[in-house]
Amino acid sequence: MFIDPEPRQVEAAAEIGAPCVELHTGAYAERSGIGREDELGRLRTAARLAREAGLQVNAGHGLNLENLDPVLRLPGLDTLNIGHSIVCRALVTGLEQAVKEMLELCSKG
């Protein structure tokens, strides 16, 4: 289920038997400074609650080379959905280079 990083949405996903959640990272991606840190905290809390409920934790929306690193550090994160970013970057660098850059960043995180 694609959900906002809200405790009630995590609880609802667990209650209906969802096997996993994808945390919406759009609000995080759109902010900077303290606002971004606040959103990262919401993501961290939601990820923890989801893991405690036995859910697989995925994340995505608006992630790119510039904002991905802190999200990679979320404990228990299984999958990132970052295809849109890779395709957009490929328009400038080519697909092979865009994928290489993203894989390098992910392997460091």
C-alpha positions in Angstrom: 0.0 0.0 0.0 1.2 3.5 -0.9 0.8 5.6 2.3 1.8 8.8 3.9 4.2 8.4 6.8 1.4 8.7 9.3 1.1 6.2 12.2 -2.7 5.8 11.6 -2.1 4.8 8.0 0.6 2.3 9.0 -1.9 0.8 11.6 -4.6 0.6 8.9 -2.3 -1.2 6.5 -1.4 -3.7 9.2 -5.1 -4.1 10.2 -6.2 -5.1 6.7 -3.4 -7.6 6.3 -1.2 -5.7 3.8 2.2 -7.4 3.4 4.1 -4.2 2.8 3.8 -0.4 2.6 5.5 2.1 0.4 6.1 5.3 2.4 5.4 8.4 0.3 8.6 10.5 0.4 7.2 13.4 -1.7 6.8 15.8 1.3 10.4 15.0 2.3 11.7 15.5 -1.3 9.9 18.9 -1.7 11.3 20.4 1.5 14.7 21.7 2.5 16.4 22.5 5.8 14.5 21.9 9.0 11.3 21.0 7.1 13.1 18.2 5.4 14.5 16.9 8.7 11.0 17.0 10.2 9.7 14.9 7.2 12.7 12.5 7.6 11.6 12.0 11.2 8.1 11.2 10.1 9.5 8.6 7.7 11.7 7.1 10.3 8.8 6.8 12.8 6.5 5.3 10.1 9.2 2.8 9.0 9.8 1.7 12.6 6.0 1.2 13.2 5.6 -0.7 10.0 8.5 -3.0 10.8 7.1 -3.6 14.3 3.8 -4.5 12.7 5.6 -7.1 10.5 5.3 -5.1 7.3 7.9 -4.8 4.6 8.9 -1.2 4.3 9.4 0.4 0.8 9.7 4.1 0.0 9.5 6.4 -3.0 8.3 9.5 -4.7 10.5 12.5 -5.6 13.8 10.8 -4.7 16.9 11.7 -6.7 20.7 11.8 -6.4 20.5 15.0 -4.3 18.1 13.9 -1.6 18.3 10.1 -1.5 21.2 9.5 1.0 19.3 10.2 4.2 16.4 8.0 3.1 18.9 5.2 2.4 19.7 5.3 6.1 16.1 4.5 7.2 16.4 1.3 9.2 14.7 -1.8 7.7 14.1 -0.2 4.3 13.6 -2.9 1.7 12.9 -1.3 -1.7 13.2 2.2 -3.2 11.1 3.3 -6.1 13.3 5.7 -8.0 12.7 4.9 -11.6 11.3 8.3 -12.5 14.5 10.0 -11.3 16.7 7.6 -13.3 14.7 8.2 -16.5 14.8 12.0 -16.1 18.6 11.9 -15.4 19.0 9.6 -18.4 17.8 12.4 -20.7 21.0 14.3 -19.8 23.5 11.6 -19.2 22.2 8.5 -21.0 20.5 5.6 -19.4 23.7 3.6 -18.6 25.3 6.5 -16.8 22.1 7.4 -14.9 21.7 3.9 -13.6 25.4 3.7 -12.7 25.2 6.9 -10.7 22.1 5.8 -8.8 23.6 2.3 -8.1 26.8 3.9 -6.8 24.9 6.1 -4.4 22.7 3.2 -3.2 25.7 1.0 -2.6 27.3 3.7 -0.4 24.1 4.1 1.7 
